[in-house]
Amino acid sequence: MAKRSVVVVFGCRHEKEFLGRVIRAISFVLSNKISPIFIFTGLDAYPGAAGFISSKVIWEDKSFDTMSNVRNTIKMIKDLELNELNIFIVSSWYHIPKIKLL
């Protein structure tokens, strides 16, 4: 049985890098047999993103930097009562230490 988990994909200003994060997240989910609830953050820069909405995808479009990504995502996870699930973060290697600190 797949483990239900939250997978947060942090948005960025570079479409190619963002798509790489999405591919890594999907690959991680498939290889670890996770039943994901995806949260994509900071996506106001991706006008086509709304076309992919489903019950297991949450779009957070108010973030504009790493700090607001973290704050808004934590609030969203608490508000939706998802904080009891495993939470996995997908970002670039140089943002992970900053995300952990925030």
C-alpha positions in Angstrom: 0.0 0.0 0.0 1.3 3.5 -0.9 2.2 5.8 1.9 0.2 9.0 1.9 2.5 12.0 2.0 2.8 15.7 1.2 5.3 16.6 -1.5 6.1 20.3 -1.6 7.7 21.6 -4.8 9.1 25.0 -4.4 8.6 27.3 -7.3 11.4 29.4 -8.9 11.8 32.1 -11.5 13.4 29.8 -14.1 10.9 27.5 -15.9 13.6 24.9 -16.9 14.7 24.6 -13.2 11.1 24.4 -12.0 10.3 21.6 -14.5 13.4 19.7 -13.3 12.0 19.9 -9.7 8.7 18.6 -10.9 10.4 15.6 -12.7 12.5 14.9 -9.5 9.3 15.0 -7.4 7.4 12.7 -9.6 10.3 10.3 -9.9 10.7 10.3 -6.1 7.0 9.6 -5.6 7.0 6.7 -8.1 10.2 5.1 -6.8 9.1 5.3 -3.1 5.5 4.2 -3.7 4.0 7.4 -2.2 0.4 8.5 -2.6 1.2 12.2 -2.9 -0.6 15.4 -2.1 1.5 17.8 -4.2 1.9 21.4 -3.1 3.4 23.7 -5.7 4.5 27.1 -4.3 5.1 30.5 -5.8 3.4 29.7 -9.1 2.0 33.1 -10.1 4.7 33.1 -12.8 3.1 30.0 -14.5 -0.2 31.1 -16.0 -0.8 27.6 -17.5 -0.5 25.9 -14.1 -4.1 26.2 -13.2 -5.0 23.8 -16.0 -3.4 20.9 -14.0 -5.5 21.3 -10.8 -6.7 18.0 -9.3 -7.8 16.9 -5.8 -4.2 15.8 -5.1 -2.6 19.1 -6.3 -2.6 22.3 -4.3 -1.4 25.5 -5.9 0.1 28.2 -3.6 0.4 31.4 -5.7 1.1 34.1 -3.1 4.8 33.4 -2.4 7.4 35.6 -4.0 10.6 34.4 -2.3 11.9 31.5 -0.2 10.8 32.9 3.1 7.2 33.4 1.9 7.3 30.0 0.3 8.1 28.4 3.6 5.6 30.5 5.7 2.7 30.1 3.3 3.3 26.4 2.8 3.5 25.7 6.6 0.3 27.6 7.2 -1.4 25.8 4.3 -0.3 22.4 5.7 -1.6 23.3 9.2 -4.9 24.7 7.8 -5.5 21.6 5.8 -4.6 19.4 8.7 -1.9 17.6 6.7 0.9 18.1 9.3 0.4 14.5 10.5 1.6 13.2 7.1 5.2 12.8 6.0 6.3 16.0 4.3 9.0 15.9 1.6 10.5 19.1 0.1 11.8 19.5 -3.5 13.9 22.5 -4.3 17.4 23.2 -5.6 20.3 21.9 -3.5 21.4 25.5 -2.5 17.9 26.4 -1.2 17.4 23.4 1.1 19.7 24.7 3.9 17.8 28.0 3.9 14.4 26.3 3.9 15.5 24.2 6.9 16.5 27.4 8.8 13.3 29.1 8.0 
